[in-house]
């Protein structure tokens, strides 16, 4: 499954609830629940094990013991802006989890390179060996 398909599926499964928010909004904060809390059941997405473990690692404390990701957005004064912000953050999190890192190709050293490396190590070891305490015999 590619990242866009996972994000589209996640946005259909997400549960939104609005909660009272602290922060910008003046008296409006006391009257209207502007902060949004998104809950996504990760098991319902049907992710591959690699993507699931990567998502769990990336989500950190946002990942609950029940297998849900809980995001709270309260940066803006309106529900719509907070909802948009939370959905955007969820999409970025899922996109990053779907982009698996490329495996590092093992570098190969030729014979000349190995000899040069060992010579350099030998030179450094003699320099360091000469840095001992000075003995007056």
Buried (B, 14 or more C-beta within 10 A) or exposed (E): EEBEEBBEBBBEEBEEEBEEBEEEBEEEBEEBEBBBBBBBBBEEBEBEEEBBEBBBEBBEEBBEEEBBBBBBBBBBBEBEBBBBBBBEBBBEBBBEBBEEEEEEEEEEEEEEEEEEEEEEEEEEEEEEEEEEEEEEE
